[in-house]
Amino acid sequence: MIEGLEELEVITLFVEDLAASKKFYTEVFGLGVLMQDEVSALVRMSNLVLNLLQATEAPTLVEPAAVGSAGRGAQLLLTIKVDDANAVVAKLEAHGVKLLNGPVDRPWGRRTAAFADPSGFVWEIAQELPEAV
């Protein structure tokens, strides 16, 4: 085990449309903008920062690896723990967010629903279900 790798600070999302992504995270998620410039916007969640970076600026961060192209299908799933999945789904839908699936009770004890941001990054909300008696 390598010490010092246990605290996630920033997730950088390579986005195709910075304005649409910023609007999504500020309006739907209600996140505040920490900093922004012509090619990026940093928004704060309670425990980490999302760096919305224009995909054209990403190659130098991952070279010699290539930056993936939009529309290749889901490449990750980011899960947010919620107290009431149905209530959060109603709020997402009120903001015009279309669900990919759910809400559905999963066999591993969570009620989940998935949706995508404007760049296709998939988010899931997950409510812990009470144990069946």
KAQUI-V722505 format. One record per residue. N is the residue number from 1. RES is the residue in one small letter. BURIAL is b if it has 9 or more other C-alpha atoms within 8 Angstrom, else e. Layout:
n/res/burial
N/RES/BURIAL
N/RES/BURIAL
//
This chain:
n/res/burial
1/m/e
2/i/e
3/e/e
4/g/e
5/l/e
6/e/e
7/e/e
8/l/e
9/e/e
10/v/e
11/i/b
12/t/e
13/l/e
14/f/b
15/v/b
16/e/b
17/d/b
18/l/b
19/a/e
20/a/e
21/s/b
22/k/b
23/k/b
24/f/b
25/y/b
26/t/b
27/e/b
28/v/b
29/f/e
30/g/e
31/l/b
32/g/e
33/v/b
34/l/e
35/m/e
36/q/b
37/d/e
38/e/e
39/v/b
40/s/b
41/a/b
42/l/b
43/v/b
44/r/b
45/m/e
46/s/e
47/n/e
48/l/b
49/v/b
50/l/b
51/n/b
52/l/b
53/l/b
54/q/b
55/a/b
56/t/e
57/e/e
58/a/b
59/p/b
60/t/e
61/l/e
62/v/b
63/e/e
64/p/e
65/a/e
66/a/e
67/v/e
68/g/e
69/s/e
70/a/e
71/g/e
72/r/e
73/g/e
74/a/e
75/q/e
76/l/e
77/l/b
78/l/e
79/t/e
80/i/e
81/k/e
82/v/b
83/d/e
84/d/e
85/a/b
86/n/e
87/a/e
88/v/b
89/v/b
90/a/e
91/k/e
92/l/b
93/e/b
94/a/e
95/h/e
96/g/e
97/v/e
98/k/e
99/l/b
100/l/e
101/n/e
102/g/e
103/p/b
104/v/e
105/d/e
106/r/e
107/p/e
108/w/e
109/g/b
110/r/b
111/r/b
112/t/b
113/a/b
114/a/b
115/f/b
116/a/b
117/d/b
118/p/b
119/s/b
120/g/b
121/f/b
122/v/b
123/w/b
124/e/b
125/i/b
126/a/b
127/q/b
128/e/b
129/l/e
130/p/e
131/e/e
132/a/e
133/v/e
//
